[in-house]
């Protein structure tokens, strides 16, 4: 069964790590309400949601995607690029251990799950400010025995690989080419986000439905014109923390 692990918004989210966004006040209550709506949308689409309690002292902990890479055979707990976030893995590992054997990345590796775009048995990994060569190499070593291929992708100007491109099904990738080296993505149909919505390339695919933030109506129209089924969700408060729609859930087959 398709399962999503989520975590409630931390009351300390205003102290979140920021790299490319300027700090703006985040309405914590509104962010929590938006996150619950996000979880409800996942349930509506047939996903079983395991909602973990907030980590009050870990401002970024709602962004569970960054803490682990989960494939059918194993869960790999990452060593995130922001040192302040590394203890987020502890409670998440306890939950994931009910579903997968657990492995841990070790220093000097750093890797954020938001830098990993999985398409079948290939994992494209962004060489970002949060993910280094050692992290990419360790991920490759962990997954090679199970027949997965790991490919590094050059990127710039955005936090994570999936800030600039996301797989949306039908052999298609939603992309902001100014941030991602598209030469690494040959063989896929690349759908460019509108120039007026440069942050719209982060999308979450659930079966045949593409979820995007409600703040990107032009991208929604572009995808619908191409025949994609699109659902939107308001995550405006979490976007202030450099969050998108993929980073608030860790999705796998249980």
C-alpha positions as CSV (number, residue, x, y, z in Angstrom):
1,X,0.0,0.0,0.0
2,X,1.3,3.5,-0.9
3,X,2.3,5.0,2.4
4,X,3.4,8.5,3.4
5,X,5.3,9.4,6.5
6,X,4.7,13.1,7.5
7,X,5.6,15.1,10.5
8,X,3.6,18.0,12.1
9,X,4.9,21.5,11.7
10,X,7.4,22.6,14.4
11,X,6.4,25.5,16.5
12,X,9.9,26.8,16.0
13,X,9.7,26.8,12.2
14,X,10.5,30.5,12.1
15,X,14.1,29.5,12.9
16,X,14.3,27.3,9.8
17,X,17.4,27.0,7.6
18,X,17.3,29.3,4.5
19,X,19.6,29.3,1.6
20,X,18.0,31.1,-1.4
21,X,14.9,32.7,0.2
22,X,14.9,35.9,2.4
23,X,13.4,35.4,5.8
24,X,9.7,36.1,6.1
25,X,7.5,35.7,9.2
26,X,5.7,32.3,9.0
27,X,2.3,32.0,10.6
28,X,2.7,28.8,12.5
29,X,-1.0,28.1,13.0
30,X,-1.7,28.7,9.3
31,X,1.3,26.5,8.3
32,X,0.0,23.7,10.5
33,X,-3.5,24.0,8.9
34,X,-2.0,23.9,5.4
35,X,0.0,20.9,6.3
36,X,-3.1,19.1,7.5
37,X,-4.8,19.9,4.3
38,X,-1.8,18.5,2.4
39,X,-2.1,15.2,4.4
40,X,-5.9,15.1,3.7
41,X,-5.2,15.4,0.0
42,X,-2.8,12.5,0.2
43,X,-5.5,10.4,1.9
44,X,-8.0,11.4,-0.7
45,X,-5.7,10.1,-3.3
46,X,-5.5,6.7,-1.6
47,X,-2.3,7.1,0.4
48,X,-2.0,5.8,4.0
49,X,-0.6,8.7,6.0
50,X,1.5,8.1,9.1
51,X,1.7,11.5,10.8
52,X,4.5,11.9,13.4
53,X,4.3,14.5,16.2
54,X,6.2,17.7,15.8
55,X,9.8,18.0,16.8
56,X,9.6,21.3,18.7
57,X,13.3,22.0,18.8
58,X,13.9,21.1,15.2
59,X,12.5,23.9,13.0
60,X,12.9,22.1,9.7
61,X,11.6,18.7,10.8
62,X,8.4,18.9,8.8
63,X,10.5,18.4,5.7
64,X,10.8,14.7,6.2
65,X,11.9,13.9,2.7
66,X,15.4,15.2,3.3
67,X,16.1,12.7,6.1
68,X,15.9,9.4,4.2
69,X,16.0,7.6,0.9
70,X,13.5,4.7,0.8
71,X,13.5,2.1,-2.0
72,X,11.7,-1.3,-1.9
73,X,14.7,-3.1,-0.3
74,X,16.2,-0.6,2.2
75,X,15.9,2.8,3.9
76,X,19.0,4.9,3.9
77,X,19.2,7.6,6.6
78,X,20.9,10.6,5.2
79,X,23.5,12.9,6.7
80,X,21.9,16.2,5.9
81,X,23.9,19.2,4.6
82,X,22.6,21.5,7.4
83,X,24.2,20.4,10.6
84,X,21.2,21.7,12.6
85,X,19.0,19.1,11.0
86,X,21.0,15.9,11.5
87,X,19.2,14.8,14.6
88,X,15.9,14.7,12.7
89,X,16.7,11.2,11.5
90,X,16.4,9.6,15.0
91,X,12.7,9.4,15.4
92,X,12.1,8.9,11.6
93,X,14.5,5.9,11.7
94,X,12.5,4.3,14.4
95,X,9.3,4.5,12.3
96,X,11.0,3.4,9.1
97,X,12.6,0.4,10.8
98,X,9.1,-1.1,11.0
99,X,9.1,-1.3,7.2
100,X,12.7,-1.5,5.9
101,X,16.2,-2.5,7.0
102,X,18.0,0.7,7.9
103,X,21.4,1.9,6.8
104,X,23.2,5.2,7.7
105,X,25.4,7.6,5.8
106,X,28.6,8.6,7.5
107,X,30.9,11.6,7.4
108,X,32.2,13.2,5.3
109,X,29.1,12.5,3.2
110,X,26.2,15.0,3.1
111,X,23.0,14.4,1.2
112,X,19.4,15.8,1.4
113,X,16.6,13.7,0.1
114,X,15.2,16.7,-1.8
115,X,18.2,16.3,-4.1
116,X,17.1,12.8,-5.1
117,X,14.7,12.3,-8.0
118,X,13.9,8.6,-8.5
119,X,12.6,7.3,-11.8
120,X,12.2,3.6,-11.8
121,X,15.6,2.1,-10.8
122,X,17.5,5.2,-11.6
123,X,18.1,7.9,-9.0
124,X,19.2,11.3,-10.2
125,X,21.0,13.2,-7.5
126,X,21.7,16.9,-7.5
127,X,25.1,18.2,-6.6
128,X,23.8,21.0,-4.5
129,X,25.0,23.0,-1.5
130,X,23.4,20.3,0.7
131,X,24.7,17.2,-1.1
132,X,28.4,16.5,-1.8
133,X,30.3,14.0,-3.9
134,X,30.8,11.7,-0.9
135,X,27.1,11.6,-0.3
136,X,26.4,10.7,-3.9
137,X,29.1,8.0,-3.8
138,X,27.7,6.5,-0.6
139,X,24.2,6.4,-2.0
140,X,25.5,4.7,-5.1
141,X,27.4,2.1,-2.9
142,X,24.3,1.4,-0.8
143,X,22.0,0.9,-3.7
144,X,24.3,-0.9,-6.3
145,X,23.7,-4.4,-4.8
146,X,20.0,-3.9,-5.4
147,X,20.4,-3.0,-9.0
148,X,19.8,0.8,-8.8
149,X,21.8,3.3,-10.8
150,X,22.8,6.7,-9.3
151,X,23.5,9.6,-11.6
152,X,24.8,13.0,-10.5
153,X,23.1,16.1,-12.0
154,X,24.7,19.5,-12.0
155,X,22.5,22.4,-10.7
156,X,22.6,26.0,-9.6
157,X,20.5,28.7,-8.2
158,X,18.1,26.5,-6.1
159,X,18.1,24.6,-2.9
160,X,17.5,21.0,-4.1
161,X,17.4,19.1,-7.4
162,X,13.6,18.8,-6.9
163,X,13.3,22.5,-6.5
164,X,14.2,22.7,-10.2
165,X,12.8,19.4,-11.7
166,X,10.4,16.7,-10.8
167,X,9.2,13.5,-12.5
168,X,5.5,13.8,-13.2
169,X,4.8,10.5,-15.0
170,X,4.4,9.7,-18.7
171,X,8.2,9.9,-19.2
172,X,8.0,13.6,-18.4
173,X,9.9,15.9,-16.1
174,X,8.7,19.3,-15.1
175,X,11.8,21.5,-15.1
176,X,13.3,25.0,-14.7
177,X,16.2,24.7,-17.2
178,X,18.0,27.8,-15.8
179,X,18.6,25.8,-12.6
180,X,19.2,22.2,-13.9
181,X,21.7,20.8,-16.3
182,X,19.2,19.2,-18.6
183,X,21.8,17.2,-20.6
184,X,21.7,14.7,-17.7
185,X,18.0,14.0,-18.4
186,X,18.1,12.9,-22.0
187,X,15.3,10.5,-23.0
188,X,12.6,12.3,-21.1
189,X,10.1,14.9,-22.3
190,X,11.1,18.1,-20.5
191,X,8.2,20.4,-19.7
192,X,9.4,23.9,-18.9
193,X,7.8,25.9,-16.1
194,X,6.5,29.3,-17.1
195,X,9.1,32.1,-16.7
196,X,6.8,33.9,-14.4
197,X,6.7,30.8,-12.0
198,X,10.4,29.8,-11.7
199,X,9.8,27.9,-8.4
200,X,7.0,25.7,-9.9
201,X,9.1,22.7,-10.9
202,X,8.6,20.9,-7.5
203,X,5.7,18.6,-8.1
204,X,4.5,15.4,-6.3
205,X,3.3,12.4,-8.4
206,X,0.7,10.1,-6.7
207,X,-0.3,7.4,-9.2
208,X,-1.6,9.5,-12.2
209,X,-2.1,12.7,-10.3
210,X,0.4,15.6,-10.1
211,X,0.2,17.8,-7.0
212,X,1.6,21.3,-7.2
213,X,1.2,24.4,-5.0
214,X,-1.8,26.5,-5.5
215,X,0.4,29.5,-6.1
216,X,1.3,28.4,-9.6
217,X,-1.8,28.7,-11.8
218,X,0.1,29.0,-15.1
219,X,2.0,25.8,-14.4
220,X,-1.3,24.1,-13.6
221,X,-2.8,25.3,-16.9
222,X,0.3,24.2,-18.8
223,X,0.1,20.6,-17.4
224,X,-3.7,20.3,-17.9
225,X,-3.3,21.4,-21.5
226,X,-1.0,18.4,-21.9
227,X,-3.5,16.1,-20.4
228,X,-2.1,15.7,-16.9
229,X,-4.5,15.4,-13.9
230,X,-3.5,18.1,-11.5
231,X,-4.4,18.9,-7.9
232,X,-3.3,22.0,-6.1
233,X,-2.8,22.6,-2.4
234,X,-2.1,25.8,-0.6
235,X,1.4,25.6,1.1
236,X,2.2,29.3,1.0
237,X,3.4,29.5,4.6
238,X,5.7,26.4,4.1
239,X,7.0,27.9,0.9
240,X,8.5,30.7,3.0
241,X,10.7,28.0,4.6
242,X,11.9,26.8,1.1
243,X,9.4,24.0,1.2
244,X,7.6,22.4,-1.7
245,X,5.1,19.6,-2.1
246,X,7.6,16.7,-2.2
247,X,9.5,17.6,0.9
248,X,6.7,17.2,3.4
249,X,6.2,13.5,2.9
250,X,8.3,10.4,2.6
251,X,6.4,8.1,0.2
252,X,7.0,4.4,-0.3
253,X,5.2,1.1,-0.8
254,X,4.6,-0.6,2.6
